[in-house]
Amino acid sequence: MWWLARGEDSIPAGSSWLAPAEAERVAGLRFTKRRTEYLLRRLVAKHAVAAAADLPAEPAALRRIDVRNAPDGAPYVLVDGAPAGLHVSISDRAGWAVCLVGTAIVGCDLELVEPRTPGFVRDFLTADEQRYLTVVADRDAAANLLWSAKESALKVLHTGLRRDTRGVEVTVHDGQPGGWAPLSISTGEGTTFSGWWRRDGRFMLTVVGKAAGPPPRALEDPDVLTAAVPAHSWLDQPLSRRCL
Ligand SMILES: CC(C)(COP(=O)(O)OP(=O)(O)OC[C@H]1O[C@@H](n2cnc3c(N)ncnc32)[C@H](O)[C@@H]1OP(=O)(O)O)[C@@H](O)C(=O)NCCC(=O)NCCS
């Protein structure tokens, strides 16, 4: 399993790098935030697939890689119209996106480390997770880690937030800043998933696999998120230029 991150500054101009179905989807996105996030998720996924499958990554070649969504929202990849034989999971937050790619089913989630309200903790975390927050040194980091791991697990399960977030419980194991540390997730059905987390600068990244495996390997610089600056560029122009 490999991972890759991209910032929104890397999004190419124009739409020649998009597969026809992707370009059609973008054309229907009126709001800059949704449009930019969609493009950024496509870019990071295409670059990750190109690197993992040893395909060229210039804009015209990226068009061959089509990152689609199943009816439940889960992503899947076609290359030249045929299944790529690779699983991906994609997540974006504050102008940055991450893609996990490999041959096993995986979920990933990128979060900003930011304050979470007592109401959020009460409504979305289990009693044991809430207790964990009372003993950690950095409550905000831990709350975002728990939330991110839940989202990763719910992506593996393909339910997303249709499922109660308290129906999966996260156990965090200690780690070093800038590296991967283990975590585990138990579901109400008695299944346990293994995963990994890392804190880089302002960001928290989690990965959960259907099967246990080693930590993901970076396709490029593993420290890219350490100095990444969160961006909210869409605030300057909430409506896409195409809609003005
Ligand atoms: C999956 C979900 C938790 C991700 O939410 P998020 O934190 O806002 O967004 P992220 O950037 O981390 O992830 C987005 C990506 O998750 C993936 N995803 C969406 N639904 C998924 C699912 N059911 N299973 C696995 N992955 C999923 C997609 O790849 C999506 O990016 P894409 O649409 O560009 O392909 C959320 O979208 C969700 O719960 N969806 C299901 C519920 C739903 O459909 N609600 C309708 C909202 S209008």
PDBQT file of the ligand as one rigid body, heavy atoms in Angstrom, charges set to zero:
ROOT
HETATM    1  C1  LIG A 301     -17.411   9.034   2.894  1.00  0.00    +0.000 C 
HETATM    2  C2  LIG A 301     -17.500  10.315   3.712  1.00  0.00    +0.000 C 
HETATM    3  C3  LIG A 301     -17.431   9.957   5.179  1.00  0.00    +0.000 C 
HETATM    4  C4  LIG A 301     -16.307  11.231   3.311  1.00  0.00    +0.000 C 
HETATM    5  O1  LIG A 301     -16.545  12.497   3.731  1.00  0.00    +0.000 OA
HETATM    6  P1  LIG A 301     -15.554  13.747   3.835  1.00  0.00    +0.000 P 
HETATM    7  O2  LIG A 301     -14.720  13.645   5.060  1.00  0.00    +0.000 OA
HETATM    8  O3  LIG A 301     -16.413  14.921   3.691  1.00  0.00    +0.000 OA
HETATM    9  O4  LIG A 301     -14.647  13.725   2.549  1.00  0.00    +0.000 OA
HETATM   10  P2  LIG A 301     -13.208  13.112   2.233  1.00  0.00    +0.000 P 
HETATM   11  O5  LIG A 301     -12.500  14.134   1.436  1.00  0.00    +0.000 OA
HETATM   12  O6  LIG A 301     -12.497  12.575   3.421  1.00  0.00    +0.000 OA
HETATM   13  O7  LIG A 301     -13.571  11.878   1.302  1.00  0.00    +0.000 OA
HETATM   14  C5  LIG A 301     -14.259  12.054   0.106  1.00  0.00    +0.000 C 
HETATM   15  C6  LIG A 301     -14.074  10.803  -0.690  1.00  0.00    +0.000 C 
HETATM   16  O8  LIG A 301     -14.576   9.691   0.060  1.00  0.00    +0.000 OA
HETATM   17  C7  LIG A 301     -14.873   8.648  -0.861  1.00  0.00    +0.000 C 
HETATM   18  N1  LIG A 301     -16.140   8.057  -0.485  1.00  0.00    +0.000 N 
HETATM   19  C8  LIG A 301     -17.362   8.617  -0.549  1.00  0.00    +0.000 A 
HETATM   20  N2  LIG A 301     -18.301   7.738  -0.140  1.00  0.00    +0.000 NA
HETATM   21  C9  LIG A 301     -17.630   6.597   0.171  1.00  0.00    +0.000 A 
HETATM   22  C10 LIG A 301     -18.051   5.328   0.646  1.00  0.00    +0.000 A 
HETATM   23  N3  LIG A 301     -19.345   5.025   0.837  1.00  0.00    +0.000 N 
HETATM   24  N4  LIG A 301     -17.103   4.388   0.876  1.00  0.00    +0.000 NA
HETATM   25  C11 LIG A 301     -15.802   4.648   0.659  1.00  0.00    +0.000 A 
HETATM   26  N5  LIG A 301     -15.345   5.850   0.213  1.00  0.00    +0.000 NA
HETATM   27  C12 LIG A 301     -16.264   6.804  -0.024  1.00  0.00    +0.000 A 
HETATM   28  C13 LIG A 301     -14.894   9.279  -2.251  1.00  0.00    +0.000 C 
HETATM   29  O9  LIG A 301     -13.724   8.876  -2.952  1.00  0.00    +0.000 OA
HETATM   30  C14 LIG A 301     -14.867  10.764  -1.959  1.00  0.00    +0.000 C 
HETATM   31  O10 LIG A 301     -14.200  11.534  -2.951  1.00  0.00    +0.000 OA
HETATM   32  P3  LIG A 301     -14.797  11.602  -4.443  1.00  0.00    +0.000 P 
HETATM   33  O11 LIG A 301     -16.273  11.770  -4.315  1.00  0.00    +0.000 OA
HETATM   34  O12 LIG A 301     -14.112  12.776  -5.047  1.00  0.00    +0.000 OA
HETATM   35  O13 LIG A 301     -14.403  10.305  -5.108  1.00  0.00    +0.000 OA
HETATM   36  C15 LIG A 301     -18.828  11.059   3.427  1.00  0.00    +0.000 C 
HETATM   37  O14 LIG A 301     -18.821  11.556   2.106  1.00  0.00    +0.000 OA
HETATM   38  C16 LIG A 301     -20.025  10.169   3.586  1.00  0.00    +0.000 C 
HETATM   39  O15 LIG A 301     -20.377   9.798   4.672  1.00  0.00    +0.000 OA
HETATM   40  N6  LIG A 301     -20.698   9.794   2.519  1.00  0.00    +0.000 N 
HETATM   41  C17 LIG A 301     -21.804   8.865   2.604  1.00  0.00    +0.000 C 
HETATM   42  C18 LIG A 301     -23.075   9.549   3.022  1.00  0.00    +0.000 C 
HETATM   43  C19 LIG A 301     -23.611  10.376   1.932  1.00  0.00    +0.000 C 
HETATM   44  O16 LIG A 301     -23.614  10.008   0.800  1.00  0.00    +0.000 OA
HETATM   45  N7  LIG A 301     -24.075  11.541   2.294  1.00  0.00    +0.000 N 
HETATM   46  C20 LIG A 301     -24.595  12.433   1.333  1.00  0.00    +0.000 C 
HETATM   47  C21 LIG A 301     -23.977  13.760   1.539  1.00  0.00    +0.000 C 
HETATM   48  S1  LIG A 301     -24.655  14.898   0.366  1.00  0.00    +0.000 SA
ENDROOT
TORSDOF 0
